[in-house]
Structures are given as C-alpha cells and as structure tokens.
Amino acid sequence: MPKPLIVITGASSGIGAATARLFSAEGHPLLLLARRLERLEALGLPDALCRKVDVTDRAAVEAAVREAEERYGPADLLVNNAGAMLLGRIADQPVDEWERMLDINVKGLLYATRAVLPAMVERGAGTIVNIGSVAGRKTFPNHAAYVGTKFAVHSMSENLREEVAATGVRVVTVAPGAVETELLSHTSDERIKSDYQAWKESAGGALDPDEVAAAIAYAYGRPRNVTVREIVLAATGQEA
C-alpha cells in the first residue's frame, strides 16, 4: 500500500533535510519547500516534489501543496521546520531582523498549516509537527525577538491542538536545544555569533539534525489515537 504524502518546509538543510532523508528512506512521497531549489534537488530523493517557495508567500505555499496532493494524494504530515534565528539585543538589533523572524517563524508556520489543515479536519486524520525550541520555553541572552517567535510557536501549537483534538488531527511540538545547522550563520552581530559558538562548544557540541528527525518520526509513528504533545531534546551537556 502506498505511503502518504509528507510536506516539509525549510527542507534544504539541517533538520528539514535530515527529516526528508529519513521519511524518504521509509518510502514516503515528499513535498520539499525551501528558497534554495538547488539544495532540495541535490538531496536526490525519489518521489520528492521540490519547489522553490518562501513560506512567507501564502499563495505559493498553497499552490505547492495542491500540486503535491494532486500527484501523491492527501498530505498526512506537515513538518513546519522553516525558521530564522537572528540573535541580537532589542536596543540595537536591526528592526528588519525582527520582522523577518516574525514573518517566517510565526506567519510562515500559520500559512503552511492553513494549506493542509482544512482537508485533514475533513478526513479526520493528519499530523502537524511544529519545530519549536528550548528557546520557546525559557529565555536566553541576546535572543529576545527570537524567543518571542518561538514562544509563539509553542502557544499556537497547544491552542491548535485543543481546537482539532476532537477531529482526529494531531499537533506535536518538537523543541530542540542547540542543533548543528546553518541558523547561527544568519546572525549579523559577529560578537554574538562568536559567543554563541563558544557556549555551544562548552556544552560539548550541539545535537545532530538526524536526532531531531528521529524525534519527529517517533511522534508521527505513534498509533493514531496517541498524540505526543511535546518533545524537548538537547545535547546532554547543554545545561540551559
């Protein structure tokens, strides 16, 4: 029996790419969304529809999901992984960095969710996994705007879970600590980047993205009448 479609945003690197590889190996068709099409195609995964889509473009997200569903059938899992981590202090961080994080981390998550949720509710089945963060549960220096977006992810996820629980749709938050991804490289303040890297090394390194992908697969693989509401994971040496 063919396996159902899985949609992954921010699939060109890090957690998204690791999750794509894992579910592809399990035989699922995929819709992979990211701004870097060449990175998606370089994954070389079978039955993977790769589309250059910025999650802040709601119409493009909707169109890609409809195209994939026409080819592979209804989306059974959405992994809302696309995100930006731009660290800085509220007093001097460029305001456009706040706006970019809010657009991607909050609005982009909502846009992708809307693209799959009504059909999931109608079918009475489906899973949405939102990638939160330990920074969606506690604060960190130089993280104020980013923390705000991740607290939003956690609260929206829980509220959505309450909304759809009776319909059979599952909502899961996966909240990693520091992960070896490209996220830090987008921060514009070199001192903050250096301090973050030193903090990560002092903890003995960060999580491998494959570990986060495995957590996503674990939650998705539970029986349909079981929702793992939240998974929080971090490198053992990460104290905070």
ABEGO torsion letter per residue (X at the ends): XBBBBBBBBGAABEAAAAAAAAAAAAGBBBBBBBABAAAAAAAGBBGBBBBBBBAABAAAAAAAAAAAAAAAEBBABBBBABBBBBBEBAAABBAAAAAAAAAAAAAAAAAAAAAAAAAAAAAGBEBBBBBBBAAAABBBBGAAAAAAAAAAAAAAAAAAAAAAAAAGBBBBBBBBBBBBBAAAAABABAAAAAAAAAAAAAAGEBBBAAAAAAAAAAAAABBAABBBABBBBBBAABAX
